[in-house]
Amino acid sequence: MRFKALPLILGIILLSACAQTQSSGQLKVLAHRGLRSTGTEFTTDENSLDALKRAQERKVDGCEFDVHMTSDGQLIIRHDAKITPEVHAQKSSFEEIQAVRLPFGNQIPTLHEWLVQAKETPEILQFLEIKAHATQERENEVVAKCIEEVRSLDMMDQMYFLSFKPATCDEVLRLEPSARVMLNSSSLHNSMPPAEVKEKGYTAASYGVEVFLNHPEWVKEFREYGIETFFWMVNSTYLRDIAEKLGVDWVTTDFYDVVGYGQN
């Protein structure tokens, strides 16, 4: 519908009011679900070890990935819970999931496999998103297992923990007060404002394009609180340029080449 463009238009008008929030230097780039694209085409499976290795080869600033827990308690890297009509990331066993081959031929990796590979490039930050599970209790179990795995490999300094749910972010900090925690939101009307994010003790806020375009003043507020800002989804130079004007710290992208910073 045509009215969906209104927040974008309003946001662009508001950019002139927040010119003072601009940060110096090049934006950092977060590869969404690994680096899975070449140019404007997807050329490998998201959340695969191949996508992680490509991100490492290109020396991205950060790499985001998603974690589910299988029916028998194994942590796997996957975005959508539905894998095939018969196989589900949370309702199927690890053995059933391991037998699946993704469209480009990759296997769904475990969290342990991902972290072992990621540890080879400690300068590339890793962003572990904990996906929603059937109950908060089960999600808290996922949090505990993720933290245990990260600790066992001594990778806490390389890791951010992400969730769309404040309760899950809070559980991370309860178990590991020193953890870097990032709150995700795509809700235009229900995103947590900077003062509340600060009070929660979160490290970063990753908000959808419409959120920051309608609240450009939040970027400056977040910076004053020492909280990093992530702008998503940025899959064009047009949105990249808006991100630069806003003065956010990071852009999250599916298309690293298109954003134009992948010239390392």
Backbone torsions as a table, in degrees:
resi	resn	phi	psi	omega
1	MET	NA	148.0	-174.0
2	ARG	-64.8	-27.6	-176.7
3	PHE	-70.8	-15.5	177.8
4	LYS	-65.6	-19.4	180.0
5	ALA	-79.7	-14.0	-175.2
6	LEU	-59.9	-46.0	178.8
7	PRO	-59.0	-36.8	179.1
8	LEU	-64.8	-44.4	179.7
9	ILE	-63.7	-45.2	179.7
10	LEU	-62.1	-39.1	-179.7
11	GLY	-64.0	-41.4	-180.0
12	ILE	-64.4	-39.6	177.0
13	ILE	-61.8	-38.0	-176.8
14	LEU	-74.5	-15.2	-178.3
15	LEU	-57.8	-34.6	-178.9
16	SER	-64.5	-20.8	-179.1
17	ALA	-84.5	-6.9	-176.0
18	CYS	-126.2	26.2	-179.4
19	ALA	-58.7	-28.2	-177.9
20	GLN	-70.9	-10.5	-178.8
21	THR	-84.0	-7.7	-175.5
22	GLN	-59.4	138.3	178.7
23	SER	-100.0	157.6	179.1
24	SER	-84.7	151.1	176.4
25	GLY	88.2	174.2	-176.8
26	GLN	-77.1	142.9	174.4
27	LEU	-60.3	146.7	171.2
28	LYS	-84.8	150.6	-175.2
29	VAL	-120.6	128.3	177.7
30	LEU	-104.0	119.4	179.0
31	ALA	-78.9	116.7	-173.8
32	HIS	-78.5	116.2	-178.3
33	ARG	63.3	32.3	-176.4
34	GLY	87.7	176.5	177.3
35	LEU	-94.7	100.4	-171.4
36	ARG	-113.9	4.6	-176.0
37	SER	-121.3	155.1	170.0
38	THR	-125.5	115.3	-172.5
39	GLY	64.7	-122.6	179.8
40	THR	-106.9	14.7	-177.9
41	GLU	-116.3	140.0	171.1
42	PHE	-77.5	127.0	-174.4
43	THR	-125.3	3.1	170.3
44	THR	-154.4	171.2	-175.8
45	ASP	-77.0	137.0	174.7
46	GLU	-63.0	152.0	177.1
47	ASN	55.9	29.0	177.0
48	SER	-106.6	160.1	176.9
49	LEU	-62.6	-30.2	177.3
50	ASP	-64.3	-41.5	178.4
51	ALA	-65.9	-36.1	176.5
52	LEU	-67.1	-44.8	-179.2
53	LYS	-63.1	-37.9	176.9
54	ARG	-63.4	-40.6	177.6
55	ALA	-62.2	-38.8	178.6
56	GLN	-67.5	-41.1	179.5
57	GLU	-63.9	-36.3	-179.4
58	ARG	-86.0	-3.6	177.6
59	LYS	57.7	50.2	176.4
60	VAL	-65.7	162.9	178.1
61	ASP	-74.4	-37.3	-178.8
62	GLY	-154.2	158.5	-177.3
63	CYS	-134.9	123.0	-179.3
64	GLU	-98.5	144.4	177.1
65	PHE	-150.2	163.3	-171.4
66	ASP	-120.0	143.8	-175.6
67	VAL	-123.7	129.3	169.9
68	HIS	-118.8	162.0	172.2
69	MET	-115.0	127.0	-178.6
70	THR	-69.9	172.9	-178.8
71	SER	-61.9	-26.0	179.9
72	ASP	-106.1	22.8	167.2
73	GLY	85.3	14.4	177.7
74	GLN	-91.5	138.2	177.1
75	LEU	-89.5	124.5	-177.9
76	ILE	-125.4	160.5	-180.0
77	ILE	-100.8	113.5	-175.2
78	ARG	-165.4	144.0	176.5
79	HIS	-90.8	-70.2	-178.3
80	ASP	-72.5	136.4	179.1
81	ALA	-66.2	-36.8	178.4
82	LYS	-79.8	121.7	-178.6
83	ILE	-99.5	-51.0	171.0
84	THR	-136.7	173.5	177.9
85	PRO	-56.1	-26.0	-177.1
86	GLU	-104.3	-15.5	-172.4
87	VAL	-118.4	131.8	-175.4
88	HIS	-127.7	138.5	-174.2
89	ALA	-62.4	-27.7	-177.6
90	GLN	-111.0	-20.4	-176.2
91	LYS	-101.8	-12.7	179.7
92	SER	-101.5	161.7	179.0
93	SER	-78.8	161.7	177.7
94	PHE	-61.5	-37.7	179.7
95	GLU	-61.6	-42.1	178.7
96	GLU	-64.4	-41.3	-178.6
97	ILE	-70.0	-38.1	-178.7
98	GLN	-63.0	-24.9	-178.9
99	ALA	-78.0	-13.5	-177.8
100	VAL	-78.5	140.3	170.6
101	ARG	-114.0	132.0	-178.0
102	LEU	-76.5	170.2	-173.9
103	PRO	-53.2	-35.3	179.2
104	PHE	-95.3	12.2	173.3
105	GLY	93.2	0.4	-179.2
106	ASN	-80.4	157.7	174.2
107	GLN	-96.7	151.3	176.3
108	ILE	-73.0	120.0	-175.6
109	PRO	-82.9	161.8	171.5
110	THR	-85.6	163.8	175.4
111	LEU	-61.1	-40.5	-179.7
112	HIS	-60.3	-44.6	179.9
113	GLU	-62.1	-42.2	179.9
114	TRP	-62.2	-47.2	-176.1
115	LEU	-66.5	-39.6	178.3
116	VAL	-59.7	-42.7	178.1
117	GLN	-68.3	-43.2	-178.2
118	ALA	-63.2	-31.0	-177.5
119	LYS	-65.5	-18.4	179.5
120	GLU	-67.9	-20.9	178.6
121	THR	-127.9	76.5	-175.4
122	PRO	-63.5	-17.5	178.7
123	GLU	-75.3	-15.9	178.1
124	ILE	-93.4	113.0	-178.2
125	LEU	-68.6	146.0	-178.9
126	GLN	-114.2	136.6	-175.1
127	PHE	-120.3	102.2	-173.4
128	LEU	-92.9	107.9	178.0
129	GLU	-93.0	124.9	177.5
130	ILE	-89.4	114.0	-176.6
131	LYS	-75.2	157.0	178.9
132	ALA	-65.3	136.7	177.2
133	HIS	-118.4	175.6	-170.7
134	ALA	-59.9	-36.2	179.0
135	THR	-135.9	159.6	176.9
136	GLN	-66.4	-31.8	178.0
137	GLU	-61.9	-44.2	178.8
138	ARG	-68.5	-36.7	177.9
139	GLU	-64.6	-38.3	176.4
140	ASN	-63.8	-34.1	175.8
141	GLU	-64.8	-39.1	176.7
142	VAL	-62.5	-44.2	178.4
143	VAL	-56.2	-49.5	-177.8
144	ALA	-60.8	-42.7	-179.4
145	LYS	-68.3	-38.5	178.4
146	CYS	-63.0	-46.8	-179.9
147	ILE	-62.1	-41.8	178.6
148	GLU	-60.6	-42.2	-179.4
149	GLU	-66.2	-44.0	179.4
150	VAL	-64.3	-42.8	177.9
151	ARG	-61.8	-42.3	-175.4
152	SER	-63.0	-26.8	178.9
153	LEU	-99.7	4.8	178.6
154	ASP	55.2	52.0	-175.6
155	MET	-118.9	14.5	-176.1
156	MET	-59.3	-35.9	-178.7
157	ASP	-69.5	-17.7	-178.6
158	GLN	-96.1	-5.5	-165.0
159	MET	-113.1	141.2	163.4
160	TYR	-114.8	145.8	175.3
161	PHE	-111.6	129.9	-172.2
162	LEU	-121.6	148.3	169.7
163	SER	-161.9	155.3	171.0
164	PHE	-83.5	-8.3	-173.8
165	LYS	-109.4	118.0	176.9
166	PRO	-54.8	-36.1	-179.7
167	ALA	-59.9	-36.6	179.6
168	THR	-74.6	-40.6	174.9
169	CYS	-59.9	-41.0	179.6
170	ASP	-63.5	-37.2	-179.7
171	GLU	-66.8	-36.7	175.2
172	VAL	-58.2	-48.7	-177.7
173	LEU	-69.2	-29.7	176.7
174	ARG	-64.5	-41.6	-178.2
175	LEU	-82.8	-28.9	-177.7
176	GLU	-143.7	84.3	-175.3
177	PRO	-58.2	-22.5	-179.3
178	SER	-87.5	-2.7	-175.9
179	ALA	-67.2	147.5	171.5
180	ARG	-86.0	121.6	-174.0
181	VAL	-121.4	134.2	-179.0
182	MET	-122.4	128.1	176.3
183	LEU	-90.8	127.0	175.8
184	ASN	-96.7	146.2	172.6
185	SER	-159.3	139.1	172.1
186	SER	-119.4	8.5	-175.7
187	SER	-86.1	119.4	-178.6
188	LEU	-64.6	-36.6	-172.4
189	HIS	-103.8	-10.9	-175.1
190	ASN	-124.8	19.5	176.3
191	SER	-75.9	141.7	-176.5
192	MET	-71.2	127.0	179.6
193	PRO	-71.5	163.5	-173.8
194	PRO	-53.8	-43.7	-177.2
195	ALA	-60.9	-37.6	179.2
196	GLU	-71.9	-38.4	176.8
197	VAL	-61.1	-42.5	177.7
198	LYS	-61.9	-45.1	-179.2
199	GLU	-61.6	-34.8	178.7
200	LYS	-69.9	-23.6	-178.8
201	GLY	87.7	19.3	179.7
202	TYR	-77.4	152.8	-178.2
203	THR	-84.8	-33.2	-170.4
204	ALA	-149.6	158.9	174.7
205	ALA	-128.4	125.1	178.4
206	SER	-113.3	104.5	-173.0
207	TYR	-117.2	145.1	178.7
208	GLY	-62.7	161.1	-176.2
209	VAL	-50.1	-49.0	-175.4
210	GLU	-63.5	-31.9	-177.5
211	VAL	-63.8	-52.8	-177.8
212	PHE	-72.4	-28.7	177.3
213	LEU	-68.2	-30.3	178.2
214	ASN	-90.8	-13.5	176.5
215	HIS	-132.2	59.5	-177.2
216	PRO	-62.6	-26.0	179.2
217	GLU	-66.3	-19.9	179.9
218	TRP	-64.8	-31.1	-178.2
219	VAL	-59.4	-46.7	178.5
220	LYS	-64.5	-41.0	180.0
221	GLU	-63.1	-43.8	177.9
222	PHE	-60.1	-43.0	-178.9
223	ARG	-63.3	-40.6	179.5
224	GLU	-63.3	-29.2	177.5
225	TYR	-85.9	-4.4	-178.2
226	GLY	76.8	25.8	-178.4
227	ILE	-105.6	128.5	-179.4
228	GLU	-71.8	148.0	179.1
229	THR	-118.5	136.8	179.7
230	PHE	-124.1	132.6	-173.3
231	PHE	-115.5	119.6	-176.8
232	TRP	-142.1	154.1	-0.6
233	MET	-99.5	128.3	-175.8
234	VAL	-107.3	97.2	-177.0
235	ASN	-117.9	23.2	178.4
236	SER	-152.1	157.1	176.0
237	THR	-67.2	-26.9	177.3
238	TYR	-59.8	-50.5	179.1
239	LEU	-71.4	-30.6	175.0
240	ARG	-61.2	-43.5	-179.8
241	ASP	-65.2	-37.2	175.9
242	ILE	-63.9	-41.3	178.6
243	ALA	-60.1	-40.0	178.2
244	GLU	-64.1	-41.1	178.9
245	LYS	-66.4	-38.2	177.7
246	LEU	-65.2	-33.5	-179.0
247	GLY	87.1	23.2	176.5
248	VAL	-67.7	165.7	-177.9
249	ASP	-86.4	-37.3	-174.8
250	TRP	-132.5	152.9	163.6
251	VAL	-119.1	142.4	176.1
252	THR	-104.6	131.9	-173.0
253	THR	-142.1	150.0	169.4
254	ASP	-89.2	-19.1	-172.3
255	PHE	-124.9	84.2	-174.4
256	TYR	-58.9	-41.0	-179.2
257	ASP	-65.7	-39.3	-176.5
258	VAL	-66.2	-38.9	179.7
259	VAL	-59.7	-30.6	169.5
260	GLY	95.0	4.8	178.4
261	TYR	-101.8	-1.0	-176.4
262	GLY	-84.4	47.7	-178.4
263	GLN	-112.2	32.1	-176.2
264	ASN	-62.5	NA	NA
